[in-house]
Amino acid sequence: LKKPYDEMVVRRTNRVYFRQWIQDAVAQLRYYREWFESPNNRAHFRQSFGLATNVFRPRMIIVAGRKRHFQDDVERMRLVSNLGEALEIWTYDDLLARARRYRTWLSV
């Protein structure tokens, strides 16, 4: 989880990229994912949290910023696709929309 109101994208002539704080969050999650590659680390994690199964290659999601920080969906897809398939970025607007859909689904 990162801040919702800090701008996420830098736009320069012929270049668009994530701000450094997003790149730092990506690096942090990649480090965590690599940590889970070790069987010893997975076993320690499983035992520490009383899990019945090992965690292996966890899904990585950064929740940060707002939808308006992207110019459009095409810009967002280009930026996120450069991060690799194992990493997602959800904005707080995305999280709220998911929560509303889930609440609607529960009340059906």
Backbone as JSON Lines, residues from 0, in Angstrom:
{"i":0,"aa":"L","n":[0.84,-1.18,0.0],"ca":[0.0,0.0,0.0],"c":[0.88,1.24,0.0]}
{"i":1,"aa":"K","n":[0.57,2.12,-0.91],"ca":[1.29,3.39,-1.0],"c":[0.27,4.52,-0.95]}
{"i":2,"aa":"K","n":[0.72,5.74,-1.02],"ca":[-0.16,6.89,-0.89],"c":[-1.09,7.03,-2.11]}
{"i":3,"aa":"P","n":[-2.33,7.49,-1.88],"ca":[-3.27,7.62,-2.99],"c":[-3.1,8.89,-3.83]}
{"i":4,"aa":"Y","n":[-2.49,9.93,-3.27],"ca":[-2.52,11.21,-3.97],"c":[-1.21,11.62,-4.62]}
{"i":5,"aa":"D","n":[-0.14,10.89,-4.38],"ca":[1.12,11.22,-5.04],"c":[1.05,10.81,-6.5]}
{"i":6,"aa":"E","n":[1.47,11.71,-7.37],"ca":[1.48,11.41,-8.8],"c":[2.35,10.19,-9.07]}
{"i":7,"aa":"M","n":[1.89,9.34,-9.98],"ca":[2.58,8.08,-10.25],"c":[3.4,8.09,-11.53]}
{"i":8,"aa":"V","n":[3.11,9.0,-12.44],"ca":[3.66,8.94,-13.79],"c":[4.45,10.21,-14.11]}
{"i":9,"aa":"V","n":[5.58,10.03,-14.79],"ca":[6.37,11.13,-15.31],"c":[6.19,11.13,-16.82]}
{"i":10,"aa":"R","n":[5.89,12.29,-17.37],"ca":[5.73,12.42,-18.82],"c":[6.78,13.41,-19.36]}
{"i":11,"aa":"R","n":[7.62,12.91,-20.23],"ca":[8.63,13.73,-20.91],"c":[8.41,13.56,-22.41]}
{"i":12,"aa":"T","n":[9.04,14.4,-23.19],"ca":[8.94,14.27,-24.63],"c":[9.4,12.87,-25.03]}
{"i":13,"aa":"N","n":[8.53,12.14,-25.69],"ca":[8.81,10.79,-26.18],"c":[9.05,9.75,-25.1]}
{"i":14,"aa":"R","n":[8.74,10.06,-23.84],"ca":[8.94,9.09,-22.76],"c":[7.86,9.25,-21.7]}
{"i":15,"aa":"V","n":[7.37,8.13,-21.24],"ca":[6.43,8.1,-20.12],"c":[6.88,6.94,-19.24]}
{"i":16,"aa":"Y","n":[7.02,7.2,-17.94],"ca":[7.48,6.15,-17.04],"c":[6.95,6.42,-15.63]}
{"i":17,"aa":"F","n":[7.01,5.37,-14.78],"ca":[6.58,5.5,-13.4],"c":[7.58,6.33,-12.61]}
{"i":18,"aa":"R","n":[7.07,7.07,-11.65],"ca":[7.94,7.83,-10.75],"c":[8.79,6.86,-9.92]}
{"i":19,"aa":"Q","n":[9.84,7.4,-9.35],"ca":[10.8,6.58,-8.61],"c":[10.14,5.82,-7.46]}
{"i":20,"aa":"W","n":[9.18,6.43,-6.78],"ca":[8.58,5.75,-5.62],"c":[7.8,4.5,-6.04]}
{"i":21,"aa":"I","n":[7.25,4.51,-7.24],"ca":[6.58,3.31,-7.76],"c":[7.65,2.27,-8.14]}
{"i":22,"aa":"Q","n":[8.71,2.71,-8.77],"ca":[9.79,1.79,-9.13],"c":[10.4,1.16,-7.88]}
{"i":23,"aa":"D","n":[10.5,1.93,-6.8],"ca":[11.01,1.38,-5.53],"c":[10.06,0.32,-4.98]}
{"i":24,"aa":"A","n":[8.77,0.56,-5.07],"ca":[7.78,-0.42,-4.6],"c":[7.86,-1.7,-5.43]}
{"i":25,"aa":"V","n":[8.06,-1.56,-6.73],"ca":[8.22,-2.72,-7.62],"c":[9.44,-3.53,-7.2]}
{"i":26,"aa":"A","n":[10.55,-2.84,-6.95],"ca":[11.78,-3.53,-6.54],"c":[11.58,-4.26,-5.21]}
{"i":27,"aa":"Q","n":[10.86,-3.64,-4.3],"ca":[10.59,-4.26,-3.0],"c":[9.78,-5.55,-3.17]}
{"i":28,"aa":"L","n":[8.74,-5.5,-3.99],"ca":[7.92,-6.69,-4.2],"c":[8.7,-7.8,-4.92]}
{"i":29,"aa":"R","n":[9.54,-7.42,-5.85],"ca":[10.36,-8.43,-6.53],"c":[11.32,-9.11,-5.54]}
{"i":30,"aa":"Y","n":[11.85,-8.34,-4.61],"ca":[12.71,-8.92,-3.57],"c":[11.92,-9.93,-2.74]}
{"i":31,"aa":"Y","n":[10.71,-9.55,-2.33],"ca":[9.87,-10.46,-1.56],"c":[9.58,-11.73,-2.35]}
{"i":32,"aa":"R","n":[9.29,-11.59,-3.62],"ca":[8.98,-12.75,-4.46],"c":[10.19,-13.68,-4.54]}
{"i":33,"aa":"E","n":[11.38,-13.11,-4.7],"ca":[12.6,-13.92,-4.74],"c":[12.81,-14.63,-3.4]}
{"i":34,"aa":"W","n":[12.46,-13.99,-2.3],"ca":[12.59,-14.6,-0.98],"c":[11.81,-15.9,-0.91]}
{"i":35,"aa":"F","n":[10.64,-15.94,-1.54],"ca":[9.79,-17.13,-1.53],"c":[10.32,-18.24,-2.43]}
{"i":36,"aa":"E","n":[11.34,-17.98,-3.22],"ca":[11.93,-19.02,-4.06],"c":[12.68,-20.05,-3.22]}
{"i":37,"aa":"S","n":[13.12,-19.67,-2.04],"ca":[13.87,-20.58,-1.17],"c":[12.91,-21.51,-0.42]}
{"i":38,"aa":"P","n":[13.11,-22.82,-0.52],"ca":[12.25,-23.75,0.22],"c":[12.3,-23.52,1.73]}
{"i":39,"aa":"N","n":[13.46,-23.15,2.26],"ca":[13.57,-22.87,3.69],"c":[12.73,-21.66,4.1]}
{"i":40,"aa":"N","n":[12.76,-20.63,3.28],"ca":[11.96,-19.43,3.58],"c":[10.47,-19.74,3.52]}
{"i":41,"aa":"R","n":[10.06,-20.53,2.52],"ca":[8.65,-20.9,2.41],"c":[8.19,-21.7,3.63]}
{"i":42,"aa":"A","n":[9.03,-22.63,4.06],"ca":[8.68,-23.45,5.23],"c":[8.59,-22.57,6.48]}
{"i":43,"aa":"H","n":[9.52,-21.65,6.63],"ca":[9.51,-20.75,7.78],"c":[8.25,-19.88,7.78]}
{"i":44,"aa":"F","n":[7.9,-19.37,6.62],"ca":[6.7,-18.54,6.5],"c":[5.45,-19.35,6.84]}
{"i":45,"aa":"R","n":[5.38,-20.54,6.3],"ca":[4.22,-21.42,6.55],"c":[4.08,-21.71,8.04]}
{"i":46,"aa":"Q","n":[5.19,-22.05,8.69],"ca":[5.15,-22.37,10.11],"c":[4.84,-21.14,10.95]}
{"i":47,"aa":"S","n":[5.4,-19.99,10.59],"ca":[5.19,-18.76,11.36],"c":[3.73,-18.32,11.37]}
{"i":48,"aa":"F","n":[3.04,-18.57,10.25],"ca":[1.65,-18.12,10.14],"c":[0.65,-19.26,10.25]}
{"i":49,"aa":"G","n":[1.14,-20.46,10.56],"ca":[0.25,-21.6,10.76],"c":[-0.54,-21.98,9.52]}
{"i":50,"aa":"L","n":[0.09,-21.89,8.38],"ca":[-0.58,-22.21,7.12],"c":[-0.46,-23.7,6.82]}
{"i":51,"aa":"A","n":[-1.46,-24.23,6.15],"ca":[-1.47,-25.65,5.81],"c":[-0.67,-25.94,4.55]}
{"i":52,"aa":"T","n":[-0.39,-24.92,3.76],"ca":[0.29,-25.12,2.48],"c":[1.39,-24.07,2.32]}
{"i":53,"aa":"N","n":[2.35,-24.38,1.46],"ca":[3.42,-23.43,1.17],"c":[2.92,-22.29,0.28]}
{"i":54,"aa":"V","n":[3.51,-21.14,0.46],"ca":[3.27,-20.02,-0.44],"c":[4.41,-20.04,-1.44]}
{"i":55,"aa":"F","n":[4.06,-20.05,-2.71],"ca":[5.08,-20.11,-3.76],"c":[4.69,-19.16,-4.87]}
{"i":56,"aa":"R","n":[5.6,-18.3,-5.22],"ca":[5.35,-17.28,-6.25],"c":[4.05,-16.53,-5.99]}
{"i":57,"aa":"P","n":[4.02,-15.77,-4.91],"ca":[2.79,-15.05,-4.55],"c":[2.43,-13.99,-5.58]}
{"i":58,"aa":"R","n":[1.17,-13.7,-5.65],"ca":[0.66,-12.63,-6.52],"c":[1.09,-11.3,-5.91]}
{"i":59,"aa":"M","n":[1.59,-10.4,-6.73],"ca":[2.1,-9.13,-6.23],"c":[1.23,-7.99,-6.74]}
{"i":60,"aa":"I","n":[0.74,-7.19,-5.8],"ca":[-0.13,-6.07,-6.14],"c":[0.32,-4.84,-5.37]}
{"i":61,"aa":"I","n":[0.54,-3.76,-6.08],"ca":[0.8,-2.47,-5.46],"c":[-0.51,-1.7,-5.53]}
{"i":62,"aa":"V","n":[-0.98,-1.22,-4.4],"ca":[-2.15,-0.35,-4.37],"c":[-1.61,1.06,-4.14]}
{"i":63,"aa":"A","n":[-1.8,1.92,-5.14],"ca":[-1.22,3.26,-5.09],"c":[-1.96,4.19,-6.04]}
{"i":64,"aa":"G","n":[-1.92,5.46,-5.73],"ca":[-2.39,6.47,-6.65],"c":[-3.86,6.41,-6.99]}
{"i":65,"aa":"R","n":[-4.22,7.2,-7.98],"ca":[-5.6,7.31,-8.44],"c":[-5.65,7.05,-9.93]}
{"i":66,"aa":"K","n":[-6.82,6.69,-10.4],"ca":[-7.0,6.39,-11.83],"c":[-6.65,7.61,-12.69]}
{"i":67,"aa":"R","n":[-6.93,8.79,-12.18],"ca":[-6.67,10.02,-12.93],"c":[-5.19,10.3,-13.16]}
{"i":68,"aa":"H","n":[-4.31,9.58,-12.48],"ca":[-2.88,9.76,-12.68],"c":[-2.42,9.24,-14.03]}
{"i":69,"aa":"F","n":[-3.25,8.42,-14.65],"ca":[-2.95,7.92,-15.99],"c":[-3.72,8.75,-17.0]}
{"i":70,"aa":"Q","n":[-3.09,9.04,-18.11],"ca":[-3.74,9.82,-19.16],"c":[-4.95,9.08,-19.71]}
{"i":71,"aa":"D","n":[-4.8,7.78,-19.91],"ca":[-5.88,6.93,-20.4],"c":[-5.52,5.48,-20.14]}
{"i":72,"aa":"D","n":[-6.41,4.58,-20.52],"ca":[-6.17,3.15,-20.27],"c":[-5.0,2.6,-21.09]}
{"i":73,"aa":"V","n":[-4.77,3.17,-22.26],"ca":[-3.65,2.71,-23.09],"c":[-2.33,3.03,-22.41]}
{"i":74,"aa":"E","n":[-2.2,4.24,-21.89],"ca":[-0.97,4.61,-21.17],"c":[-0.76,3.69,-19.97]}
{"i":75,"aa":"R","n":[-1.83,3.45,-19.25],"ca":[-1.73,2.58,-18.08],"c":[-1.29,1.17,-18.47]}
{"i":76,"aa":"M","n":[-1.9,0.6,-19.51],"ca":[-1.53,-0.75,-19.94],"c":[-0.08,-0.82,-20.38]}
{"i":77,"aa":"R","n":[0.4,0.2,-21.09],"ca":[1.8,0.21,-21.52],"c":[2.75,0.21,-20.33]}
{"i":78,"aa":"L","n":[2.46,1.07,-19.37],"ca":[3.34,1.16,-18.19],"c":[3.32,-0.13,-17.38]}
{"i":79,"aa":"V","n":[2.15,-0.65,-17.13],"ca":[2.03,-1.85,-16.3],"c":[2.61,-3.06,-17.02]}
{"i":80,"aa":"S","n":[2.44,-3.15,-18.32],"ca":[2.96,-4.31,-19.06],"c":[4.48,-4.38,-18.99]}
{"i":81,"aa":"N","n":[5.14,-3.27,-18.8],"ca":[6.6,-3.26,-18.68],"c":[7.08,-3.8,-17.34]}
{"i":82,"aa":"L","n":[6.18,-3.97,-16.39],"ca":[6.55,-4.46,-15.06],"c":[6.68,-5.98,-15.01]}
{"i":83,"aa":"G","n":[6.11,-6.66,-15.96],"ca":[6.12,-8.13,-15.95],"c":[4.75,-8.66,-15.55]}
{"i":84,"aa":"E","n":[4.52,-9.91,-15.88],"ca":[3.19,-10.48,-15.69],"c":[2.83,-10.77,-14.24]}
{"i":85,"aa":"A","n":[3.81,-10.88,-13.37],"ca":[3.54,-11.29,-11.99],"c":[3.2,-10.1,-11.08]}
{"i":86,"aa":"L","n":[3.15,-8.91,-11.63],"ca":[2.95,-7.72,-10.82],"c":[1.8,-6.88,-11.37]}
{"i":87,"aa":"E","n":[0.94,-6.45,-10.47],"ca":[-0.18,-5.6,-10.86],"c":[-0.13,-4.3,-10.07]}
{"i":88,"aa":"I","n":[-0.68,-3.26,-10.65],"ca":[-0.87,-2.01,-9.93],"c":[-2.35,-1.7,-9.93]}
{"i":89,"aa":"W","n":[-2.91,-1.6,-8.74],"ca":[-4.29,-1.19,-8.57],"c":[-4.29,0.22,-7.99]}
{"i":90,"aa":"T","n":[-5.12,1.08,-8.53],"ca":[-5.29,2.39,-7.9],"c":[-6.32,2.25,-6.78]}
{"i":91,"aa":"Y","n":[-6.4,3.26,-5.96],"ca":[-7.42,3.24,-4.91],"c":[-8.81,3.25,-5.51]}
{"i":92,"aa":"D","n":[-8.96,3.86,-6.69],"ca":[-10.24,3.83,-7.4],"c":[-10.59,2.4,-7.82]}
{"i":93,"aa":"D","n":[-9.58,1.65,-8.28],"ca":[-9.79,0.24,-8.63],"c":[-10.23,-0.56,-7.42]}
{"i":94,"aa":"L","n":[-9.57,-0.33,-6.3],"ca":[-9.89,-1.06,-5.07],"c":[-11.32,-0.76,-4.61]}
{"i":95,"aa":"L","n":[-11.71,0.5,-4.69],"ca":[-13.07,0.88,-4.31],"c":[-14.1,0.24,-5.25]}
{"i":96,"aa":"A","n":[-13.82,0.25,-6.54],"ca":[-14.74,-0.38,-7.5],"c":[-14.87,-1.88,-7.24]}
{"i":97,"aa":"R","n":[-13.77,-2.54,-6.92],"ca":[-13.81,-3.97,-6.6],"c":[-14.64,-4.21,-5.34]}
{"i":98,"aa":"A","n":[-14.45,-3.37,-4.34],"ca":[-15.21,-3.52,-3.09],"c":[-16.7,-3.33,-3.34]}
{"i":99,"aa":"R","n":[-17.05,-2.37,-4.17],"ca":[-18.47,-2.14,-4.48],"c":[-19.07,-3.32,-5.24]}
{"i":100,"aa":"R","n":[-18.3,-3.87,-6.2],"ca":[-18.8,-5.05,-6.93],"c":[-18.96,-6.24,-5.99]}
{"i":101,"aa":"Y","n":[-18.03,-6.42,-5.1],"ca":[-18.1,-7.51,-4.14],"c":[-19.31,-7.36,-3.22]}
{"i":102,"aa":"R","n":[-19.52,-6.13,-2.75],"ca":[-20.68,-5.87,-1.88],"c":[-21.97,-6.14,-2.63]}
{"i":103,"aa":"T","n":[-22.06,-5.73,-3.88],"ca":[-23.24,-5.99,-4.7],"c":[-23.43,-7.5,-4.88]}
{"i":104,"aa":"W","n":[-22.34,-8.19,-5.15],"ca":[-22.41,-9.64,-5.34],"c":[-22.89,-10.33,-4.06]}
{"i":105,"aa":"L","n":[-22.43,-9.86,-2.91],"ca":[-22.85,-10.47,-1.64],"c":[-24.33,-10.26,-1.34]}
{"i":106,"aa":"S","n":[-24.87,-9.15,-1.79],"ca":[-26.28,-8.85,-1.46],"c":[-27.26,-9.49,-2.44]}
{"i":107,"aa":"V","n":[-26.76,-10.19,-3.45],"ca":[-27.65,-10.86,-4.42],"c":[-28.16,-12.15,-3.84]}
